[in-house]
Amino acid sequence: MKKILIANRGEIAVRIIRTAKEMGIKTVAVHSQCDANALHVRMADESVCIGADQAKHSYLNMVSLLSAVELTGADAVHPGYGFLSERAEFAEIVTKCGVKFIGPSAASMRIMGSKVGAREAVAKADVPLLKGTGVLSDLAKAREAAAKIGYPVLIKASNGGGGRGMRVVRAEHELEQTFFSARSESQTAFGSPDVFIEKYIAKPRHIEIQILADSFGNVIHLGERECSLQRRHQKIIEEALSPVLSPQLREKMGRSACDAARAANYEGLGTVEFIMDEKGDYFFMEMNTRIQVEHPVTEEVTGLDLVREQLKVAAGEKLTLKQSDIKFSGHSIECRINAEDPTTFVPCPGLITTYIPAGGRRVRVDSAAYQGYKVPPYYDSMIGKLITWGETREEATQRMIRALGEFVIEGIKTNIPLHLRILQNPAFAKADFYTKWIEEELLKPSVKN
Amino acid sequence: MKRLTSKAKAKNSMPKVPNLKTSKKVSNPSHSKFDLDLVKHFTQFMKDHELVELDLSSGDQAIRLRRAEQFSSHSLNNSSVKNSTPIVIAEPSAAPKADRAATHSKDTHIVTSPFVGTFYRSQGPNQDPFVEEGQMVNAGDTVCIIEAMKLMNEIESDIKGRIVRVMVSNGTPVEFGEGLFEIERI
């Protein structure tokens, strides 16, 4: 691989460029007009303006991206996360142009892209699944299935993702209305009315396993990440390893994750997401066929550069790492820094007038922000990630609290105060939380947005 | 203006401290004497008044003088701290793309590329260019082709006017929003 075009922006583009540089690979940044002064553009060897500000004109503009690939002579495309990273047609078209798409094949993406398809594929591989159904097109079948699974149940959009397109049905009398409105919402949001039903877990933990696969059928796992601290299905704080997994459970889930990846003939970095109930039983939720936002915490506890591993696999190298080589050391926490009001969560783009990042021992800042940078309103509000490592979870926590306290970002509002609230809450130290904990307990219902 | 060819990165990617060579002159030759005398005068002026930065503009000429302060180096063996402050001359602040047309006193409009692709002045290699400098065009006239992914896209002028400047040479890659033609409104 001689030249990579990064089809993304923000901190992940910076992240990819950094590793590519360390490997002696040339980099091409693409940007919308408003991103002309973005950090990833400054860092790359070359840059191409690919369109107007809105994502659909630029970062989602396949024609423009492919043109930029052609003109710069890039021999590989890294899609990052979000944007086109999980669009099978993009992977396909890049490949058809004779350029390496850094990620799994379009076929693998299609298997895992449909929630129902993914369930079917992993069921065959004996990966534990929440009791659920295939696509349900009529109410009678839905009623029958829900009764069999047992209320409460969740109606989910088959083509949904990112936490969207899910509705809880607590009792039989709610089913009819929820079923039809879920179908119509799914049609509007995802272009298909296909829904299915799953058992609903009241206080779930979100545990995901990082896997790495080469193009020779070798798959290993790199441990789990605990991602239960969420708000509206968006992760806020992630950590590795999970404070509630025993080594035995880790090994078991790791094997399940590798089996899931094999079921999709997977190549590259991927994440298998599980939902865990209060008893510690885990069930496959979905697989993300891309590098994830929270990959740094896995890097910190394993000592690996995941982007490097991704590039090596994409270049056709065989995995030299064996499962027995993967060792975990210490504990790592990541806080997603968003340009938003810490209490109302209203996005807050604008000019960063002062920026003094946190620093010191075992503190890592993955960000595209800088002093004088104007955070644009067209993209997601995450402007960076603050990551700490400690010998113990307690040390990593204290370090994160210290680092958050010294991180100065002025001119815009950020959610740093929210992070401090979470980390200093006794429930955090006890790891006594679940995916709705922030919404249901920390931000008590009396505080309405 | 960013190009698609490799950039020689002479500076850090962090917020820039311009440190450009004094050989960069304002383009109008009648001002070369202006530069040197003015520089000498204001260099001294800045030293006398301990100014760090001075911005001067007159009409459509501008000059910025900045004293680049170096970090004082506290060397390990405690040699005397030198705080050298060389005077550097920065070129007039680069106008954003949209304002480049404004440097021309006439009412000009820039036709920009709506695609990422390769700029061609004519329909084919042995054919005449669609337009030449000085030529009159109407709104909707084809002025060039941008080729993207083997598709030839004809680009039209959005206004009626005279081609003042062809901004890109034939066969050059262009990015979205890049200026192609400067057209004087008629």
Interface residues (C-beta under 8 A of the other chain):
Chain A: K26 Q33 A36 L39 V41 R42 M43 D45 E46 S47 V48 C49 I50 G51 A52 S58 V63 S64 L66 S67 A68 E70 L71 T72 Y370 Q371 G372
Chain B: K2 L4 T5 S6 K7 K9 S13 M14 P15 F115 V116 G117 T118 A148 M149 P173 E175 F176 G177 E178
